[in-house]
Every structure is written in structure tokens, then in C-alpha cells.
Amino acid sequence: MVPALFVLGDSLVDVGNNNYLPFSIAKADFPNNGIDYPARIPTGRFSNGKVIADFLAEKVGLPTSPPYLSLLSNNNKRPFLTGVNFASGASGILNSTGQSLGMVIPLTKQVDYYASVHKDLLEKLGSSGAQNYLSKSLFAIDTGSNDVLSYSDSSDLREKSTPQQYVGLMIRTLKSQMKRLYIYDARKFLIPGVASVGCAPSRRIENRAGECNEELNALSIKYNEGLKSMLLKLKSKLKDINYSYFDAYSFTQNIIQKPAAYGTTCSVIRNWLKGLIRSQKVLKYANILVSFSGFLRLKLLAVVSGRLNADVPCIPISTYCSNRSNHGFGI
């Protein structure tokens, strides 16, 4: 299907890069993080098991792309020919996002890392060989949620810019980085929008009724509208790029509002990218899957503590659900 999968983004697709950041507190290396991973050990994935990047790789018939920083750590700078993962938990499109957590890899730096990989591929495959290989590869960019959350949390950001101005900055920055990827021979893109982050348990505990933060959701919608418009315009200028946009917002809202439609056992599994909006009709991944397994309750996380299980992250003292397959959270 594709020769390689290159992944950029945040914790939804980070497979361990943050483990190699010595001054970051945004890590998922506690035992409970890997309780449902095949080896039952933490791997740096912000999940009790696999993350989106794992399922995407499985669907396109490739091994999971390794975290880029693991290659540097092992003194193996030659990239895997099946792809590399540059994603970093808590990062965002903007360089400022996540910096309060000590150290993350913003999208700009992730693209810098890819530029190094591109250079190595030129040396290994030659100019025409690398161009052919990369033009057929898939570049998944799953980011933006943390930027939306940062705007909501920062009075300074809200004072400096309106929601529309902030979203505009996000879109312009993402466009700039996509154009850089294009210069380095990326042609096929998978771009999810931002999900309904206002319905995250950590946001729902902010009001007594436990309802979604609609202000945050409105910002997500505004960003997604800008993203779709930008992608269409980019395609009109760069004729040879192909992309698929996934409406993560509608998908997560549908699960939250109609959980029974996704089953009450583990039989309904891996549905995440089934609703790809193939506006350019070029990527045929209508059945790419992820780990939603049918839900009994959608208002709790599987591994954490506190009201709505949202007050404390997945640290060693946290409790976790015994029936984790009936719970879900991945916004």
C-alpha cells in the first residue's frame, strides 16, 4: 500500500519520543500506561495499550514506525525504511504549546528532525530513489488539540489574540510546516481535525453539571473549518499533493452521544478512521482502524483517579478499570 509511514503530532500518536527528553514531565512511563500493551510494559505511549499510530501502521501493512529519538539514542541515525515517528506528547502546532511541561518537541522541530531523515535517505537511496520512495509514503499529522487547550488555559493568550486570530496563527503555522514537508518530497498526507476537546473529562469537571465545555468545542470547530479551507487551497497550489482529512470532532461527538451504537462488548473494535473524508479521493483508507472497542460508559477514563477519573494522571498510585474495554477516552 505505502512503503513507509511518517508520523508527526502529539500524545495521540507518540510512541515513546518523550521518554528520551530528560527535562520533560510529559511522560507516559508508569506501569499502568502499558497494562494492555502486548508486553504489558510502559513504552511511552499515552495509553493503557496501543495508540493511533500503531493501528494506522497495522492497517497499511507496516511495523509501527519507531520513535525518532530512539534511533539517535542507539547511535543509529539511519532511518528505518518503513518510516519514523516524530510525535511528542503535550506538543502542538505552535512552539509555545506544552513548554510549561519542561520539554516537548513542537511541530516545527519535528519537521526539522524529518529534514535530517530526508538527508540520510538522499545519501542512501540517491535523489531520484528517495523522491520516489517518499512520494509514495504516507505522512500522518495529528496535532492541534493541545494548542486549543493552551488558549483556553492562558489568560495571556486570550488577551493578546481573539479566538479567530489564534486559530489563524495555528493554521498558518501548520501550512508552513506542510510546505516544508512538501519541499522534502512528502506528497501523501493524512490530517485529522481536532476532536471535541471540551468533552474531555478534565474539562467536564470544571462545571458542576459535568457537561462539555462548549467554548472549547467552539474553538475546535473554528480550527477545523480553517484547516479544511487551508487544505483545499494548498491542494490548488501544489497539484501533486494528496490528502485525506478526518472529521475527528464529529466522530468523537457521535461516540459520546450514541455510545450504544458502538456496542457493549469488545466485538465492535477499531473504527476510528472509517469516516475519513476523502475530499481529494486519493487515499483509500476507508477502513483504517483504532482501539475503540464498544462502550458502556463514555464519561470515564480507563486509568486515572478523581472526579470523573480526571483529576490525576496515570501514575503508579492511580486505579484503573477492570473492564477497560467498555470505557474509552482518546480526545
Buried (B, 14 or more C-beta within 10 A) or exposed (E): EBBBBBBBBBBBBBBBBBBBBEEBEBBBBBEBBBBBBEEEEBBBBBBBBBBBBBBBBBBBEBEBBBBBBBBEEEEEEEBBEBBBBBBBBBBBBBBEBBBEBBBBBBBBBBBBBBEBBBBBBBEEBEEEEBBBBBBBBBBBBBBBBBBBBBBBEBEEBEEEBEBEEBBBBBBEBBBEBBBBBBEBBBBBBBBBBBBBBBBBBBBBBEEEEEEBBEEBBEBBBBBBEBBBEBBEEBBEEEEEBBBBBBBBBBBBBBBBEEBEEBBBEEEBBBBBBBEBEBEBEBBEBEEBBBBBBBBBEBBBBBBBBBEBBBEEBBEEEBEBBEEBBBBBBBB
